[in-house]
Amino acid sequence: MGMGYRELADVLRDAIRQGQYPPGSTLPKQDEIAQEHQVNIKTVRQAVRVLEAEGLVTPVRRRGTVVRLRPPMKRLGIDRYAKSKWKFGGLVAFAADREASGRDWKPTDQTQQVRMVEADAEVATALDLEEGAPVYERARLVKEGDTPTHTLTSYYRPEDVEGTPLVDPTPGPAGRGGGFAVLTMQGLEPDSMTESFHARMPTREEIDLLQLPAGEPVVVLQRLTLTSEGRIVEFARGVHAASRFSWSYTFKIPD
């Protein structure tokens, strides 16, 4: 009784985890794996597909099956939004993450498109508007070097941001300190926020935009930002390549 593809996937996975095939290296050719484990090539193909679906390896044309690099970017939890960063330091959240991860960044690592759109059901509920009401949408794609890491799309009530740098489509953050600094100047200083997360498989557009390898899920962030009076001033949705981030939160334990 020969080895099945699941058992072979287990053997290869262990070899990757134990460092026999380090990140960036290539697995042996499929016929070599077949010979070594005395299985047929179809079994090898199925086993490799399992590892692809788990995000451990990715097929690269003309190179073969490459073991994926997994150095996730730290995404700071609450510290990335510290007022000291955006109010006084002029540092926007994605840049705060980069600095914490010891990585370089430049303003053009963030593209942005600003346009007036009709609020979908989720945006309307968040901003307490009728579905279809006009809202400003500010869509950013953030890259590290040439690799996109995530998208973040924020929605605002028109009266809150009309005529401010937030609706200026120049690439990069919305001036020093980004959007939160602009809202503060409008008398809408962000004071608290709620972030919710869920994972799902990406849409075709997200696969293209984030250059996702086969089988990689995305982590979807939904963020509500409120003033100290409890007025919601921004609803944001972020889509993150799951393997490109680690999420960390530090907080005092409430009584």
N, C-alpha and C positions, 0 to 999 in steps of 0.2 A: 504494500500500500504506500504510494508515493506521498510526498508532502503536498497539502492543498495550498491554494494561494493565500489564505488567511494566515496559515502557519509561516509561510515564507515572508509575508509582510511583517509578522512579529519578529522574525530573525533579522530582517533588514532594519526594522525600526530600532531594535536593541543595538545593532552595530552603529547606527547613526547617533543614538543617545550616549553610547560609550565612547564616542569620539573616533571610532574606526574610520568613519567618513565625516571629516569636519565640515562646518559650514563653508560653502563656496566650492567644495570638491565635487567630483562627478562620481556617481555610482559606476561599477563595472558595466561593460556592455551587457545587454540582456541575454545574449547567447552564452556569455561567460558565466552569468549568474545561473542560468539553466543547467549548464554543465556541472558547476560546483555543487549545486544542490540536487542534481539528478531529477530535474523536473522538466516539463516541456515549456516552450517559449510562451505559450498562451498563459500558463500559470504565472510566469514572471511578469507578463504584461498586466495581468489582473492585480498582482501584488503591488506593482509600482503604482497602479491607479489608486489603490487604497491609500498609499503614502501621499500621493498628490492631493487626494481629497482631504487628508488631514493637514495639509499645508507644510509637510516636512520636506518635500522635494518639488521641483518644478521642471518640466521639460524645456530645454533650451535648444533651439534649432542649431544644428551642426556641432553641438557640444555634448548632448545626451541629457541624462537625468541629473540635475544639479541639486545638491543639498542646500536648503535655503538658509540664508543668514537670518538670525533672529535677535538683533540687538535692539530691543524696543526702546523707543523714545520715552523718557519719563514724561508723563502728563501730570503735572502737579495737580493736587486736588484743590483745596481752598486757597492755598498760597498763591496760585497763579493769578488770582483776582485781587491780591492785596492792593489797597488804595495807595500804599507807598509806591507801588510800581507804576500805576497809570496816572495817578494824580500828580506825583512829584518826580517820578523817575522817567516818565514818558515811555514805559515799557509795556507793550501789549502782551496779552496772555500767551500767544503761540511763541513769542520771543522769550518769555519767562521760562517756558518749558525747555526751549533750546539751551538757555544758559544753564539751567539745572542739569541738563544732560551733557554739559560740556561740549556743545556743538555750536558751530557758527550759524549766523542767520543774517539776512539782509532784508530790507523792507520789500524788495521785489520778489521775495519768496512767497509773498501773498498776492495773488491777483484779485481783482474784484470787479463785479458788475453790479450796477445799481439800476433798478427800474421800478416802475409802478406796476403792481399786479393786483389781481383780485384775490382776496383772502380765501384759502381753501378752508374746509371745516375745522381742521386742527388749529390753524392760525387764527381763525375767527373766534374760536372758543377761548384760546389763550389770551387774545387781546380784547376780549369782550366786545366783539363787533358782529355785525350780520355777515353771514357767508356771502362772498362776492364783493364785500366792501373794498375800496381801494386801500392798499397798504404799500409802503416802500419795502422792497426786497433788496437786501445787500448780500450777494453771493460771493464767497471767497473760496479759492482753491489754494491750499498751502502746500508747498513743496519743500523737500530737503534736497538741495542740489537739483538733480533732474527727476527725483522720485516724488510723486505726490504722496502726502501722508494723510490728508483729510480735506473734507470740504466743510465749510460752516456757512449757513445761510440764516441771516437775521431778518426779522420782520418788525416794522415800527408803524405806529399810527402816523399818518402824514403830518398832522399838526404838531407832533413832537419833534420832528426832524427837518421839516421844510426849510430850505435855505441854509442848512448847516453843512460842515464838511462831510457829514455822514452820507449825504446823497451826492457827493462829488465822486465821479467814477474813476478818479486817478488810481492806478494800481498801488497796493500797499495799504498800511493801516490808515485810518481816517485822522491823520494828523498825530501830534504827540499824544501818547496815551490812548489812542484809538477811540472807539465808539463810546466807551464809558466816560472819557474825559469830555466828549462833546455833549453827552446827555447831562452831565453835571453843570456845564455852562448854560444849559437850557433850564436849569432849576430842577432837573430830574435826576439827582444823584443816585446811582445804584447803591442799594444798602443791603439787600439780601437776594439770594437766588436759590432756585431749586433745580437740580440736575437729575434727570432720569435717564437710564440706559436700557437698551435691549439689543440683542444680536439677531441678525437675520442674514439670509443669503443676499448678495447684491443684485441690483437690476443690471440690465445690459449696459445702460448709460454709465452706471457707477463702475462697472468692470473696466470700461474704456477710459473714463476720467481718472480713476485712481490706479490704472495699470495693474489690476489685480491678477495674480496667478490663479489657475484653475482651482476651484474648491475653497477659496479663501472667503470666510464670512466678513461682514462689516459690523462694527459696533455703532449703533445710532444713539446719539446724545440729544436729549431735548432739554433746553435750558430756558427757565423763566427768570427774568430779572425785575426786581421790584424796588421802589423807593421806600424810605422809612415809613411813609404813610400807607404803604401796601399797594401803591399804584403800579401796575405792570407796564414797564417801558420798553421791553424787548422780549420777543420770543425767538429762540434760535434752534435750528436743527443742524447737527453735525453728523457727518458720515465718515467713519474712521476705518482704515484697513486694519483688521483685527491684530495682525502680527506686528504692526509698526508702533504699537503703544503699550506701555504698562501704566495702569492707573493707580495713583496713590493718594490717600486722604489722611490727613493728620487733624485730629480735633480733640478737644477736651470732652471727657465723658460727662454727659449731663447728670445732674443729681437725680 
